[in-house]
């Protein structure tokens, strides 16, 4: 009894430490990075859906499944009145917490070693890949959640052949499909878990048939969940959107492997940056060893490699976040390799050096992500999107602050370059409910300033936000109030804020 109590005390202590570390890396300075264009879209959709039940499937209008926005709707309701950007990003924080728990369970189920399970959890917390995306209001953190829990349920199913596990797997698969089309990959690769199947014994074929039956139950249940989307008249938009990012089979056969090599190089480069080189090495080393738990390691490698190769082969458009969920099994492998190597180092000092060499680079990069995200050494593809180029929301906070102050005592008109995306959604998040503010998006910008803007300016204070273009059309006549660097370098794009008519007081 005392032994059990002591074990539970150590478990509770470990869980508490892990949770504190997670909270520190995810919640501290959560809104320090300016809003990203896709964040503005998803949060705005969630605001609309929260207030009008007729628009709960609003994400389907752009071909995106609604699960992430549904969860965000709930959190926006619970934390109503708080900064919508904080609440939106909190959705990813919550998803990351679920992923953290799932990784602990998967690693413990596979290796039956709490050291590996806890180290996997710590690696998830400190690795730059998860630290970056758990702090941004995008679908991808939640994709990782459903991927990890699908893996866990799949492992339980193949080992224990229980009907309740099949139901659990079906619900998790279905939820993943309701979140993003990549959730279907988990279903397609379900037979991979048969590497864990016990082929010994006379009843092996009976058990195999039973697994097939239970897998079918899970697959059917997942499709029942996914069919909820058919209630929306915009369901067909999902397929259309998928075709923008992924080759159809017909397109692929016309030009097979056209982008495979380039995609693969880019994806491995993102892995190297986001996992860090030491962790990446710990992932590779077990591949060439005869260490124990061969089947478990094979499952984890395949759970990463198969979707990785599929995406490299069929992707038209790629971003680093698309491979986030695929890297989750690699963290378990890295933890396994670290523990196994640590056991074979006899000198305490060398053990300390080894562990530091594996973990410190991740801690170093993640410290930038938390405290100075604009300076974080992340891949160039993401620096462009989130920090330096037009999708980054540098200057939005300042413009919203200024407009809020102006609208406190007068009617204000705001025109933005763009009708979908960062503009006008980033402004709408904060000001759409203000009766003194009218927000209008324009795209594309005409050569001459629209008469509507001139009419509004003759009646009340009127402003214009230029974001994607770096210069006004030649026949527009506006007064610059302020301009904001997207990054810490002068040669990157800026957000510019103008007044139509008389120049007001300078921006605070």
C-alpha angles and dihedrals in degrees: 000000000000090000091053091048092049091050091051091049091053090047092051091047092050092047091050093051092048092048092050091049090049093050091048094052096042109035103036111098089350093165096041092106110072116248117279121224096247090048090055090052096049095044092047091050089051092051091052094046092047091057100038121040090200088070100049088115094047093126089066089069085074095038096257125129115244107227096101092047091046091057090045090051089057093049092046088055093047093046097035111163095032126110104289091216090056092048092046092052090044086065089064091044090056090047090051090052090055089049090051092054091045092052091052091052095046095048092046093047092050101042105019089221121122091200090062091045094051093043090050088054092049091048090052090053096049103032109107094226096063094032091058099046097039085063096052127075097239133123095247101081089055090047087060090050095056092041093055094044091047088054091050094050091045091054091049091049096052092045102042105020095215125164093219089055089053089053091049091049092048092052093047092047091048092049090050091052089049087056104047139343090247085073087078090067091070090057093046093051095044092109088063088077088069087086083081094049116121104237093180124103135045093271094058094111092049089051091046092053088048090053090051091051093049092046089053089051090053092047094049092047091051090054091049088056092046092050089071085083090064087074087075122077087220095063092109089063090074092068092045091052093047090055089058091062104028132046117245115231090255092053091046094052090052091056109012118192091001094142100019099104095042093046091048093052092050094047093050090048090054090049091052092051100040099040093037122232097270093053091044089054090051087054093052100043098070090055089070099041138083093226117148126270093052096164093048091051091047091054092052093047091049092046086059102033101048098056089037092057092041091054092046089052101044107026118114093179123028135188127176092247090065091071097044095098091048092060096060095087089050090063089059091050091048091051091048092050092046094052093044092050093044090056090058096051108090104188115078093216092054089048089055092048091049095050091046091051090053099044109027097073090056091047090050095053094042090053087062091048090055102038106022109017095168089061096044113127096235126149116291091242090063096038088060094049102040104028118014114028135061096279089065115093102222108153096021093105092051093048093048091049091052095046092047090056092047093048092053091081108017147026113276131195119203124191121187137194100246138033098216130037132019088355123079097359097065089056093042092054089070106023110030092096094048107106090208094059128077115188122196129176124212126198130199102017111236121225091248124047110260115255090232090067092050092049092051091047091055090058106034144356109300128190138184129208118206115192118145098036116060097208133042120243109272096250096050116104113198136145116239113233100174144340127206131205115233090214139008093276127084095222095066128091123281138211110230126203121202140185122217107223127349116027112244128208116307120274115269 
